[in-house]
Amino acid sequence: MHAQPSRKDAAVPAEASDSPASDTSPLNSPEQGLPIPQRYWAMLVIALALTLAVLDSAIANVALPTIARNLHASAASSIWIVNAYQLAITISLLPLASLGDRIGYRRIYLGGLILFTVASFGCALSNSLATLALARVVQGFGAAGVMSVNTALVRMIYPPAQLGRGVALNAMVVAISSAVGPTIASGVLAVASWPWLFAINVPIGIAAIVGGFKALPMNPGHESPYDYLSAVMNAFVFGLLIFAVDGLGHGERLGYVMFEAIAAVVIGYFFVRRQLTQPAPLLPIDLLRIPVFALSIGTSVCSFCAQTLAFVSLPFLLQETLGLSQVETGLLMTPWPAVIIVAAPVAGVLSDKVSSGWLGGIGLAAMTVGLLLLATLGAHPDAMQITWRMALCGAGFGIFQSPNNRTMLSAAPRERSGGASGMLGTARLTGQTVGAALVALIFGVAPQNGPTVALYVAAGFAAVAAVISTLRVTQQVNTQPA
């Protein structure tokens, strides 16, 4: 259904099959990744930059009350410290990924890392909510440069036969950063003022920039003109959708929410029509025509929606329903990301040999069971009963994530790796945004048992994701080369 590959990309159908046989094709010999010493240094740079981008989101969440008090801002207005960062990332991921396909992933990655580091210094120097929010917008655009082509670079760093390992390492870095983010924020705030939360990014960012210029690979790109109008339309579509979903979840006036949603749909209609006429569209319609890729995107959106529903509602369940302390809640939620750290590398190695459809289906089924068991906890569970349920959810998510990301990358032609990488990040952010808005909506409709209802809804999304994942098994068989 997708465009006929050129001679240079003759190995694409075999790669899309997710079959080990495709990894040993002699046609792939010029694209066997970086030699061993450089490969390790390049992945270190990738890990450092990704850690900074993920940590900054988690750190800001924890530090919001402290920053609001220091800047004499209200709790409601201080939310923009988080929202400005997330909004900038979401509206710029696909445009930057498309630009990376044209001018090279290394340029976008290092440009984003430089912008992120400079903006971090600006955040540390901010003395008002307005200047901090503005610096966070710039920081978000820098983080988008890192996230948009992150996995595209991993595809260049690793040979096809070991791509799953590289993707798994990425997933492990994200899991570790998410897990230790609140701890690092608490530790820094215990000994220093909040600007140091952003100032510590600067030396790490400089080290990653220097290493990136030496170790990251270069790709030639192509000379197609960049579609600036599509980039603007993309920003309006995703920006309006985020505001509409967030407004619905937080009980804003229905008229405003409807206007934002309708405007997003109208602009989105013309945006998609424009993409259908482009040879390398900013919104990768061409990649969504590949069944395995489209199913992987659907799996990712549903699974991240389920995870966010759980992550946001579980603290309320543990503290308000079960009466646990904040410290106990933090400790009991740790097994989820901690188990991902173990499961992701194992699943990454397996994904180079086993169908990601089966791996994702099994992992998401386990996550569904774990969420249902959390939703049906008794009135007085002990710590072990909560811990093993959290661990089951983490194991299921870890088994799904690496193989799913590997399939999204390998299903796309190599010269469209930027588009695939951008869609990977967009799917994650879309799922997280919808999940957070649904929690707010559920808590507004059912305040008494909101956390339990949210966990049941999360289990439903995880179950849908498991079904979508298993549908890929047949598609992968059908795309096997003759």
C-alpha positions as CSV (number, residue, x, y, z in Angstrom):
1,M,0.0,0.0,0.0
2,H,2.9,2.3,0.5
3,A,5.2,3.8,-2.2
4,Q,7.4,1.5,-4.2
5,P,10.9,1.4,-2.7
6,S,13.9,2.6,-4.7
7,R,17.0,0.4,-5.3
8,K,18.6,2.0,-2.3
9,D,15.7,1.0,-0.1
10,A,15.1,-2.5,-1.6
11,A,15.5,-4.1,1.8
12,V,12.7,-2.1,3.4
13,P,9.9,-4.8,3.0
14,A,12.2,-7.3,4.7
15,E,12.9,-4.9,7.5
16,A,9.3,-4.2,8.0
17,S,8.5,-7.9,8.4
18,D,10.2,-7.7,11.8
19,S,11.9,-11.0,10.9
20,P,15.5,-11.9,11.9
21,A,16.2,-12.9,8.3
22,S,15.9,-9.3,7.2
23,D,18.7,-8.2,9.5
24,T,21.3,-10.4,7.7
25,S,20.5,-9.3,4.2
26,P,23.6,-8.3,2.3
27,L,21.7,-5.3,0.9
28,N,21.9,-3.8,4.4
29,S,25.7,-4.1,4.6
30,P,26.4,-0.3,4.1
31,E,24.0,0.4,7.1
32,Q,25.4,-1.8,9.8
33,G,25.6,0.9,12.5
34,L,28.6,2.5,14.1
35,P,31.8,0.5,15.1
36,I,31.9,-0.6,18.7
37,P,33.8,2.2,20.4
38,Q,31.9,5.0,18.7
39,R,28.6,3.2,19.2
40,Y,29.0,3.2,23.0
41,W,29.9,6.9,23.0
42,A,27.0,7.8,20.8
43,M,24.6,5.9,23.0
44,L,26.0,7.7,26.1
45,V,25.2,11.0,24.4
46,I,21.7,9.8,23.5
47,A,21.2,8.7,27.1
48,L,22.4,12.0,28.7
49,A,20.2,14.2,26.5
50,L,17.2,12.0,26.9
51,T,17.7,11.9,30.7
52,L,17.7,15.7,30.8
53,A,14.5,16.0,28.7
54,V,12.6,13.4,30.8
55,L,13.9,14.5,34.1
56,D,13.0,18.2,33.6
57,S,9.3,17.2,33.3
58,A,9.3,15.1,36.5
59,I,11.4,17.6,38.4
60,A,9.1,20.6,37.6
61,N,6.0,18.6,38.7
62,V,7.5,18.0,42.1
63,A,8.9,21.5,42.5
64,L,5.7,23.4,41.5
65,P,4.6,24.3,45.0
66,T,8.0,25.6,46.0
67,I,8.5,27.6,42.8
68,A,4.9,29.1,43.1
69,R,5.6,30.2,46.7
70,N,9.0,31.7,45.8
71,L,7.6,33.6,42.8
72,H,4.4,34.7,44.6
73,A,2.3,32.9,42.0
74,S,-1.0,31.1,42.5
75,A,-1.2,27.4,42.2
76,A,-3.4,27.6,39.1
77,S,-1.1,29.9,37.3
78,S,2.0,27.9,38.3
79,I,0.7,25.0,36.2
80,W,2.0,26.9,33.2
81,I,5.5,26.0,34.3
82,V,4.6,22.4,33.3
83,N,2.1,23.1,30.5
84,A,4.4,25.5,28.6
85,Y,7.1,22.8,28.4
86,Q,4.7,20.0,27.3
87,L,2.8,22.2,24.8
88,A,6.1,23.3,23.1
89,I,7.2,19.7,22.8
90,T,3.9,18.5,21.4
91,I,3.4,21.1,18.7
92,S,7.0,20.9,17.4
93,L,7.8,17.1,17.5
94,L,6.5,16.3,14.0
95,P,7.9,19.5,12.3
96,L,11.3,18.9,13.7
97,A,11.2,15.2,12.8
98,S,10.3,16.1,9.2
99,L,13.1,18.7,9.2
100,G,15.5,16.0,10.4
101,D,14.7,13.8,7.4
102,R,15.7,16.7,5.2
103,I,18.8,18.3,6.9
104,G,20.0,15.4,9.0
105,Y,19.1,14.0,12.4
106,R,22.4,15.0,14.1
107,R,21.8,18.6,13.3
108,I,18.3,18.6,14.8
109,Y,19.5,16.7,17.8
110,L,22.5,18.8,18.6
111,G,20.5,22.0,17.8
112,G,17.8,21.0,20.2
113,L,20.3,20.0,22.9
114,I,22.1,23.4,22.6
115,L,18.7,25.2,22.8
116,F,17.7,23.1,25.8
117,T,21.0,23.8,27.7
118,V,20.8,27.6,27.0
119,A,17.1,27.7,28.1
120,S,17.9,25.8,31.3
121,F,20.3,28.6,32.2
122,G,17.5,31.0,31.4
123,C,15.2,29.1,33.7
124,A,17.7,29.3,36.6
125,L,18.0,33.0,36.1
126,S,14.2,33.7,36.0
127,N,12.8,35.9,38.7
128,S,9.1,35.9,37.7
129,L,6.5,33.4,36.6
130,A,6.3,35.0,33.1
131,T,10.0,34.8,32.4
132,L,10.2,31.2,33.8
133,A,7.2,30.1,31.6
134,L,8.8,31.8,28.6
135,A,12.2,30.0,29.3
136,R,10.2,26.7,29.7
137,V,8.7,27.2,26.2
138,V,12.2,27.6,24.7
139,Q,13.3,24.6,26.7
140,G,10.4,22.6,25.4
141,F,11.4,23.3,21.8
142,G,14.9,22.2,22.6
143,A,13.6,19.0,24.2
144,A,11.5,18.4,21.1
145,G,14.6,18.5,19.0
146,V,16.1,15.8,21.2
147,M,12.9,13.6,21.3
148,S,11.9,14.0,17.7
149,V,14.9,12.3,16.1
150,N,16.1,10.3,19.1
151,T,15.1,6.9,17.9
152,A,16.0,7.7,14.3
153,L,19.6,8.2,15.5
154,V,19.4,4.9,17.4
155,R,18.5,3.2,14.1
156,M,21.7,4.7,12.6
157,I,23.9,3.7,15.6
158,Y,22.9,0.0,15.8
159,P,22.9,-2.6,13.1
160,P,19.4,-4.0,12.1
161,A,20.1,-7.3,13.9
162,Q,20.6,-5.4,17.2
163,L,18.1,-2.6,16.8
164,G,15.9,-4.0,19.6
165,R,18.8,-3.6,22.1
166,G,19.3,0.1,21.2
167,V,15.5,0.8,21.5
168,A,15.4,-1.1,24.8
169,L,18.3,1.0,26.2
170,N,16.3,4.1,25.3
171,A,13.2,2.7,27.2
172,M,15.4,1.9,30.2
173,V,16.8,5.4,30.3
174,V,13.3,6.9,30.2
175,A,12.1,4.5,33.0
176,I,15.1,5.3,35.2
177,S,14.7,9.1,34.6
178,S,11.0,8.9,35.4
179,A,11.7,6.9,38.6
180,V,14.5,9.0,40.0
181,G,13.1,12.4,39.0
182,P,11.0,13.0,42.1
183,T,13.9,11.8,44.3
184,I,16.4,14.1,42.6
185,A,14.1,17.1,42.9
186,S,13.5,16.4,46.6
187,G,17.2,16.0,47.2
188,V,18.1,19.3,45.4
189,L,15.4,21.2,47.1
190,A,16.6,19.9,50.5
191,V,20.0,21.5,50.1
192,A,19.5,24.4,47.5
193,S,16.9,26.7,46.0
194,W,14.7,25.8,43.1
195,P,16.9,27.5,40.3
196,W,19.5,24.8,40.9
197,L,17.0,22.3,39.5
198,F,17.5,23.9,36.1
199,A,21.2,25.0,36.6
200,I,22.4,21.4,37.0
201,N,21.3,20.8,33.4
202,V,23.9,23.2,32.1
203,P,27.2,21.2,32.7
204,I,25.5,17.9,31.8
205,G,24.2,19.5,28.6
206,I,27.6,20.9,27.7
207,A,29.2,17.5,28.1
208,A,26.5,15.9,25.9
209,I,26.9,18.6,23.2
210,V,30.7,18.1,23.1
211,G,30.3,14.3,23.0
212,G,27.6,14.6,20.3
213,F,29.8,16.5,17.9
214,K,32.4,13.8,18.2
215,A,30.3,10.6,18.3
216,L,26.8,11.0,16.7
217,P,26.5,9.8,13.1
218,M,25.5,11.9,10.2
219,N,22.9,11.1,7.5
220,P,22.7,12.9,4.1
221,G,19.0,13.9,4.2
222,H,17.3,15.1,1.0
223,E,16.6,18.3,-0.8
224,S,12.8,18.4,-0.8
225,P,11.5,21.9,0.1
226,Y,10.3,22.2,3.7
227,D,6.5,22.7,4.1
228,Y,6.3,25.6,6.5
229,L,2.6,26.0,6.1
230,S,2.1,22.4,7.3
231,A,4.3,23.1,10.3
232,V,2.0,26.0,11.3
233,M,-1.1,23.9,10.7
234,N,0.3,21.1,12.8
235,A,1.0,23.5,15.7
236,F,-2.6,24.8,15.6
237,V,-4.1,21.3,15.4
238,F,-2.2,19.8,18.3
239,G,-2.2,22.9,20.3
240,L,-6.0,23.3,20.1
241,L,-6.6,19.6,20.7
242,I,-4.5,19.8,23.9
243,F,-6.4,22.9,25.2
244,A,-9.7,21.2,24.4
245,V,-9.0,17.9,26.1
246,D,-7.4,19.7,29.1
247,G,-10.3,22.1,29.3
248,L,-12.8,19.3,29.2
249,G,-11.0,17.4,32.0
250,H,-10.8,20.5,34.2
251,G,-14.4,21.7,33.8
252,E,-13.9,24.8,31.6
253,R,-16.9,26.3,29.9
254,L,-18.3,23.9,27.4
255,G,-18.5,26.7,24.7
256,Y,-14.8,27.3,24.8
257,V,-14.0,23.6,24.7
258,M,-16.3,23.1,21.8
259,F,-14.8,26.0,19.9
260,E,-11.3,24.7,20.4
261,A,-12.3,21.2,19.4
262,I,-14.2,22.3,16.3
263,A,-11.3,24.6,15.2
264,A,-8.9,21.7,15.6
265,V,-11.0,19.4,13.5
266,V,-11.5,22.0,10.7
267,I,-7.8,22.9,10.6
268,G,-7.0,19.2,10.9
269,Y,-9.1,18.3,7.9
270,F,-7.2,20.8,5.6
271,F,-4.0,19.7,7.2
272,V,-4.5,16.1,6.3
273,R,-5.6,17.0,2.8
274,R,-2.4,18.9,2.3
275,Q,-0.3,16.0,3.6
276,L,-1.9,13.7,1.0
277,T,-0.3,15.8,-1.8
278,Q,3.3,15.8,-0.3
279,P,6.0,13.3,-1.3
280,A,7.4,13.3,2.2
281,P,4.6,14.6,4.4
282,L,5.2,16.3,7.8
283,L,2.3,14.2,9.2
284,P,3.6,10.8,8.0
285,I,0.4,9.7,6.1
286,D,2.7,7.6,4.0
287,L,3.9,5.6,7.0
288,L,0.3,5.3,8.4
289,R,-0.6,3.4,5.2
290,I,1.8,0.6,6.4
291,P,-0.5,-1.6,8.5
292,V,2.2,-2.7,11.0
293,F,3.2,0.9,11.6
294,A,-0.4,2.1,12.0
295,L,-1.3,-0.7,14.5
296,S,1.9,0.1,16.5
297,I,0.9,3.7,16.8
298,G,-2.6,2.7,18.0
299,T,-1.0,0.3,20.5
300,S,1.3,3.1,21.8
301,V,-1.5,5.7,22.2
302,C,-3.8,3.3,24.1
303,S,-1.0,1.9,26.4
304,F,0.4,5.4,27.4
305,C,-3.2,6.5,28.0
306,A,-3.6,3.5,30.4
307,Q,-0.3,4.2,32.1
308,T,-1.1,7.9,32.7
309,L,-4.5,7.1,34.0
310,A,-2.9,4.8,36.5
311,F,0.0,7.0,37.5
312,V,-2.2,10.0,38.1
313,S,-5.0,8.2,40.0
314,L,-2.8,5.8,42.1
315,P,-1.5,8.4,44.6
316,F,-5.1,9.4,45.3
317,L,-6.1,5.7,45.9
318,L,-3.1,5.1,48.1
319,Q,-3.3,8.3,50.2
320,E,-7.0,9.2,50.3
321,T,-8.7,5.8,50.0
322,L,-6.2,3.6,51.8
323,G,-4.8,6.3,54.2
324,L,-1.1,5.9,53.4
325,S,1.5,8.6,53.8
326,Q,3.2,10.5,50.9
327,V,6.4,8.6,51.6
328,E,4.7,5.2,51.7
329,T,2.9,6.1,48.4
330,G,6.2,7.0,46.7
331,L,7.8,3.8,47.9
332,L,4.9,1.6,46.8
333,M,4.7,3.1,43.3
334,T,8.5,2.6,42.7
335,P,8.2,-1.1,41.7
336,W,6.3,-0.1,38.5
337,P,9.2,1.9,36.9
338,A,11.8,-0.2,38.7
339,V,10.6,-3.4,37.0
340,I,10.5,-1.7,33.6
341,I,14.3,-1.1,34.0
342,V,14.7,-4.9,34.1
343,A,12.0,-5.9,31.6
344,A,12.8,-3.4,28.8
345,P,16.3,-4.8,28.0
346,V,15.1,-8.4,28.1
347,A,12.2,-7.5,25.8
348,G,14.5,-5.6,23.5
349,V,16.8,-8.6,23.0
350,L,13.7,-10.8,22.4
351,S,12.3,-8.4,19.9
352,D,15.2,-9.0,17.5
353,K,14.0,-12.7,17.4
354,V,10.3,-12.8,18.4
355,S,7.3,-11.1,16.9
356,S,6.5,-7.8,18.6
357,G,2.8,-8.5,18.1
358,W,3.0,-11.4,20.5
359,L,5.4,-9.7,22.9
360,G,3.2,-6.6,23.1
361,G,0.0,-8.6,23.4
362,I,1.4,-10.7,26.3
363,G,2.9,-7.6,28.1
364,L,-0.2,-5.5,27.8
365,A,-2.4,-8.4,28.9
366,A,-0.3,-8.7,32.0
367,M,-0.6,-4.9,32.5
368,T,-4.4,-5.2,32.2
369,V,-4.5,-7.9,34.8
370,G,-2.3,-5.9,37.1
371,L,-4.5,-2.8,36.8
372,L,-7.7,-4.8,37.5
373,L,-6.0,-6.3,40.6
374,L,-5.1,-2.8,41.8
375,A,-8.7,-1.6,41.2
376,T,-10.0,-4.4,43.3
377,L,-7.7,-4.0,46.3
378,G,-9.4,-4.6,49.6
379,A,-9.8,-2.0,52.3
380,H,-6.7,-2.9,54.2
381,P,-4.1,-4.4,51.9
382,D,-0.5,-4.9,53.1
383,A,2.5,-3.5,51.4
384,M,3.4,-6.8,49.6
385,Q,-0.1,-7.0,48.0
386,I,0.3,-3.6,46.5
387,T,4.0,-4.1,45.5
388,W,3.5,-7.2,43.4
389,R,0.5,-5.7,41.6
390,M,2.6,-2.7,40.8
391,A,5.5,-4.9,39.6
392,L,3.1,-6.9,37.3
393,C,2.0,-3.7,35.7
394,G,5.6,-2.5,35.2
395,A,6.7,-5.9,33.8
396,G,3.8,-5.9,31.3
397,F,4.5,-2.3,30.2
398,G,8.3,-3.0,29.9
399,I,7.7,-6.2,27.8
400,F,5.5,-4.2,25.4
401,Q,7.4,-0.9,25.0
402,S,10.7,-1.9,23.4
403,P,9.3,-4.3,20.8
404,N,6.6,-1.8,19.9
405,N,9.1,1.0,19.3
406,R,11.4,-1.3,17.4
407,T,8.6,-2.3,15.0
408,M,7.6,1.3,14.4
409,L,11.2,2.1,13.4
410,S,11.8,-1.0,11.3
411,A,8.5,-0.7,9.5
412,A,9.5,2.7,8.0
413,P,11.9,3.1,5.1
414,R,15.3,4.2,6.4
415,E,15.1,7.7,4.9
416,R,11.8,8.2,6.7
417,S,13.2,7.3,10.2
418,G,12.7,10.9,11.3
419,G,9.0,10.8,10.6
420,A,8.7,7.4,12.4
421,S,10.6,8.8,15.4
422,G,8.4,11.9,15.5
423,M,5.3,9.8,15.4
424,L,6.6,7.6,18.2
425,G,7.0,10.6,20.4
426,T,3.7,12.1,19.3
427,A,1.8,8.9,20.1
428,R,3.3,8.8,23.6
429,L,2.4,12.5,24.3
430,T,-1.1,12.0,22.9
431,G,-1.8,9.1,25.1
432,Q,-0.4,10.9,28.2
433,T,-2.5,14.0,27.5
434,V,-5.7,12.1,26.9
435,G,-5.0,9.9,30.0
436,A,-4.4,13.0,32.3
437,A,-7.6,14.7,31.0
438,L,-9.6,11.5,31.5
439,V,-8.5,11.3,35.1
440,A,-9.6,14.9,35.8
441,L,-12.9,14.2,34.1
442,I,-13.5,11.0,36.1
443,F,-12.6,12.7,39.3
444,G,-15.1,15.4,38.5
445,V,-18.0,13.0,37.7
446,A,-17.3,10.4,40.4
447,P,-15.4,12.2,43.2
448,Q,-16.1,9.4,45.8
449,N,-14.5,6.5,43.9
450,G,-12.7,8.3,41.1
451,P,-9.3,6.5,41.6
452,T,-11.0,3.1,41.3
453,V,-13.0,4.1,38.2
454,A,-9.9,5.5,36.6
455,L,-8.0,2.2,37.2
456,Y,-10.9,0.3,35.5
457,V,-10.8,2.7,32.6
458,A,-7.0,2.2,32.4
459,A,-7.4,-1.5,32.3
460,G,-9.9,-1.1,29.4
461,F,-7.3,0.9,27.4
462,A,-4.6,-1.6,28.2
463,A,-6.9,-4.5,27.0
464,V,-7.6,-2.6,23.8
465,A,-3.9,-2.0,23.3
466,A,-3.3,-5.8,23.8
467,V,-5.8,-6.7,21.1
468,I,-4.4,-4.1,18.6
469,S,-0.9,-5.5,19.3
470,T,-1.8,-9.0,18.5
471,L,-3.4,-7.9,15.2
472,R,0.2,-7.1,14.0
473,V,1.1,-10.8,14.1
474,T,-0.9,-11.5,10.9
475,Q,0.3,-8.3,9.3
476,Q,4.0,-9.1,10.0
477,V,3.5,-12.6,8.4
478,N,1.9,-11.0,5.4
479,T,4.8,-8.7,4.9
480,Q,7.4,-11.4,4.9
481,P,9.4,-11.4,1.7
482,A,8.9,-14.2,-0.8
